[in-house]
Amino acid sequence: MTIQQWIGGAFLMVTLGIPSVYGAPVQTVDVDLHSTTGTIPAALKTRMVASIQGAASYIYKGKEDSYIKESIQAYEKATIDVVDRILYGYTVKSISMDIGESMYMRLTLEPYGNVVQSIETKFNYGNISPYGQSLIHRDIGNVKPRLEQILLGASLESLGWITPLAQKSIRSELEGTLPEFTPQIDIVGGELAKATVYLVPHGNSVHRTDVAIHSNTLPSALFYNMRQYYEKKLQQLEGLPVSFVRRHQLMIESEIQEELNISRGVTQFGVTMTPELQVGTDTRLDIHVDSSKYILRGEGYLDMGRGVDSVGLRVYTGVHRGPHDWYLETEFLPNRLKWSFAPSYGYQFSKDTKVGYQYSLPNHHHHGFVYQNIGTRWNARYERDITAKANEFALSYDVHEYLRLEYVWGDQDRWLRLIGRI
């Protein structure tokens, strides 16, 4: 639009906007829009009506209705000229007005050239994994229908109006369902319009993921392939906002639980598997695996700072019933080629506390013990050799499910123990 056109429009509005002092003045102006194509997108129509109504109110409000009726053709021509200058992509084909204190104006518009007849909507997720995209897609909701409401039937020349409307509308649509992302929209005009919605994450993102298998009754090595599978799956959360993953935590855990429930270990061997997701910039999946029937696990240890029996192998075999464990602890000391056996009973007093009794052979000693979990990786242990009246305390840290570091102190000495669990 040229400077001369703007000056002309302003002159018309100022000239026609001079109020009259005779007759009943116009108090309100209502505008109704139609299109020769039959369709104006609702959002665009609302903005057009607001713009036209503002200009029309400036022209007519306060003017005597009889004076307007006497010069109706001049006013209609002036109004058409002003509206043509205001609207982009449309021209006024007809106008009619009901003059009175409450003035009603009907306009029929025709778009310049072609209009948008269909729209192709795409979402750009950046470097987010396919699994992450599937989680986001569940929250997108009605973005595509909303864009169709805004664009379909619009003049191609009016895209300058429409793009800000689409941006505001989609942000409003997603601010409640996808608050961890800021949407940006790019619209390429044409009878087949193309809209690309870019989803830009904000806030801290998941940088690293890890998976650990925990079992007190079965060898963790049996679940090595399962661990590899979930390591790959969890890596697909990397790059997503931490707040987004935390909001979907229960759903992710539920999906993993459903997968675990149909695994062979659960369906055929009565194994219980429970996932627990710890969400942060470093996100960790812990899968707790326990047999409802049997105990079978092994470990080897190496003591540093201890002169005798510094290397040993242990195997635990038995049965598991609710909080009760009945098992045999078999130990082999390679340095002395010595075997020992300890029929044992353990009672899971609470989720983190276990107490028990052992009778060791061949020395026929009685032992009592208490195991206490401290958080997810730390553990404490107390054992009492009742026969020899000797005590042993230990504090351990789980490096991962296959390796534990334990600091042990007894009545006479102390040492560091490295435990490899099978």
Secondary structure, DSSP 8 states (H G I E B T S, - for coil): --HHHHHHHHHHHHHHT---SSS-BB-EEEEEEEETTS---HHHHHHHHHHHHHHHHHHHBTSBHHHHHHTHHHHHHHHHHHHHHH-SSEEEEEEEEE-SSEEEEEEEEEESS-B--EEEEEEE-TT--HHHHHHHHHHH-SHHHHHHHHHTT-BGGGHHHHHHHHHHHHHHHHTTT-TTEEEEEEEE-SSEEEEEEEEEE-S-B--EEEEEEE-SSS-GGGGHHHHHHHHHHHHTTTTSBHHHHHHTHHHHHHHHHHHHHTSHHHHHH-EEEEEEEE-SSEEEEEEEEEESSEEEEEEEEEEES-SSS-EEEEEEEEEEETTEEEEEEEEEETTTTEEEEEEEEEEE-SSSEEEEEEEEBTTTEEEEEEEEEETTTEEEEEEEETTTTEEEEEEEEEEETTEEEEEEEESS-EEEEEEEE-
